[in-house]
Amino acid sequence: MANAPAPHDHAGAHRRHTNPVLVFGILTIATILEVVVTLFHLPQNVIVPILLAIAFVKAGLVAAYYMHLRYEKWIYTAIFITPALFAVFLIFTLAVG
């Protein structure tokens, strides 16, 4: 009886969780990268997509690891990604048009 699993155990319980300090370090490096990119005084049509890409990566990391979306069902990730993809499409459409 000692080897019986607890009632609250399930198959996904043994996933490896990422250290939040590591994610914080990556977010810090991305923020520093954003500041450095702005210091190069690049044309606006170059700098805006770079900063938007970094912002989307940072938002994805926050949602995945601090909001624990990485460890949830896939449907929650789809709900998060759908508006993000729409935003990318909208930004691209406005930039081209």
RAWO-V813756 format. One record per pair of residues at least 24 apart in sequence whose ideal C-beta (glycine too) atoms are under 10 Angstrom apart, sorted by the first residue. I is the first residue (numbers start at 1). J is the second residue. D is the distance in Angstrom with one decimal. If there is no record, write none. Layout:
# RAWO-V813756
i=I j=J d=D
i=I j=J d=D
This chain:
# RAWO-V813756
i=12 j=71 d=7.4
i=12 j=72 d=9.4
i=12 j=73 d=9.2
i=13 j=71 d=10.0
i=15 j=70 d=8.7
i=15 j=71 d=6.0
i=16 j=71 d=9.9
i=17 j=65 d=8.6
i=17 j=68 d=8.9
i=17 j=70 d=8.7
i=17 j=71 d=7.1
i=18 j=61 d=9.7
i=18 j=64 d=8.7
i=18 j=65 d=5.7
i=18 j=70 d=7.6
i=18 j=71 d=9.5
i=19 j=65 d=9.3
i=20 j=65 d=6.5
i=20 j=66 d=6.9
i=22 j=65 d=8.9
i=23 j=61 d=5.8
i=23 j=62 d=8.2
i=23 j=64 d=8.4
i=23 j=65 d=4.6
i=23 j=66 d=7.1
i=23 j=70 d=10.0
i=24 j=61 d=9.5
i=24 j=65 d=9.3
i=24 j=66 d=9.0
i=26 j=57 d=8.8
i=26 j=58 d=8.6
i=26 j=61 d=6.4
i=26 j=65 d=9.3
i=27 j=57 d=9.2
i=27 j=58 d=5.8
i=27 j=61 d=6.1
i=27 j=62 d=7.3
i=27 j=65 d=9.4
i=27 j=66 d=9.2
i=30 j=54 d=5.5
i=30 j=55 d=8.7
i=30 j=57 d=6.3
i=30 j=58 d=5.2
i=30 j=61 d=8.0
i=31 j=58 d=7.5
i=33 j=57 d=9.9
i=33 j=58 d=9.9
i=34 j=58 d=8.5
i=45 j=95 d=7.5
i=48 j=91 d=8.6
i=48 j=95 d=7.8
i=49 j=91 d=8.1
i=49 j=92 d=8.9
i=49 j=95 d=7.4
i=52 j=87 d=9.0
i=52 j=88 d=8.2
i=52 j=91 d=6.4
i=52 j=92 d=9.9
i=52 j=95 d=9.6
i=53 j=88 d=9.3
i=56 j=84 d=6.6
i=56 j=87 d=8.2
i=56 j=88 d=7.3
i=56 j=91 d=9.8
i=59 j=84 d=7.5
i=59 j=87 d=10.0
i=60 j=84 d=7.7
